[in-house]
């Protein structure tokens, strides 16, 4: 906070009073290191206080600093003005407003004066503390201080009502307020006000932002065993009209984030990881996908032999990326009427305008009209120009088709195709093309359904003798077959299944579960299908009525 105008004269008076008593130069600064009062008897060089200076050190640590010889301080020796500087000694004390450091009183001492004052430094420091209390009292009684107190009281009320754990600090990391959610999360019983957040969470990043005053929004992973916290810390600087900067820290456990994300459709990729896909895809494919996920590329292209696997890969890549706590949305080009595609994707209320960050997955881009393919290519080109901008949207295109065939007969936009090929996750092998992966997956899912239905686990794999027939099925269809094999004690002969198709079998299962009052979430979990797939099946059921 800066203090100008009517207060500047009073602070100059304080500086002159101190200077008259100790017979040396005096500087009084606010917490932004701006000089608000001064009295010079020897020097006039010190008009610009910088980060890293002795005054800055007093502000940052909130403690007295006594330097008898400047050569003792490394920061002084590294200063570009060291040779010209006439200061030999320094005494600085913080000006505190209850728990906050709001300024500094500093004595700038030439060689002879420094020797004299250091002989009676205890009484000098005591006198300076008394003056610091007077100055703090003056600041506290000013109108601006009253305004800030009112704003802080309002902020405390808001933070206490927030279910997310928050810590509010000044620009040096001094804790000004912790809300009730933070106290519950960390089992806090002792008083934390006035202590430093750098001491509670000793991360290099947190230390650095306060030491170098690099206050900018950040999100960092945290594993603090001493505090029993494993999750994400969000750092949000708050700047007000008076030039004051404070910092709000938010703490969220991984479990809390996942359970909350599961309530929203846009977060339907929140639980899929690369570990989950180890039984479906080869290690080479997953390593390549993970490398692209951690890159800064704004456009990615997944092209395996199964679009359901494409979608699961996209979800795992989202969770491995910097966008993992942001929105995740899936768009099926084939499920949109062409007349509505423009508004749905490109309009003022469309996805591209309203998803500022996060991940957008587009299935089957080859089914879009050429006009919209070109429009999408131009939009992606604009995203690539913002490559280094944090928070930009990432687009993942998915299809199991050969886009090259569409390009040859003029049904696909060449510019978009060339962009996609640069960041293509190559097909590799999945359970549809690798017999060993197929065996491992069907055995694992058989054990899963045996456990789910509480059936004695016998360790058999019903699919080994006939695997080629089933390897061509999509993952969801295969899961239905595995579930049926487990519940019925083996694979059905074709003659026993009559004319019913897998899709009809799935529709019958949905009808059964709806009739007994199962929720959409329960149905999706039982059939191992996504919410969008269920909605398509329900639409089909309405058509058949």
Order of alpha helices (4+ residues) and beta strands (2+ residues): alpha-beta-beta-alpha-beta-alpha-beta-beta-alpha-alpha-alpha-beta-beta-alpha-alpha-alpha-beta-beta-beta-alpha-alpha-beta-alpha-beta-alpha-alpha-beta-alpha-beta-alpha-alpha-beta-alpha-alpha-alpha-alpha-alpha-alpha
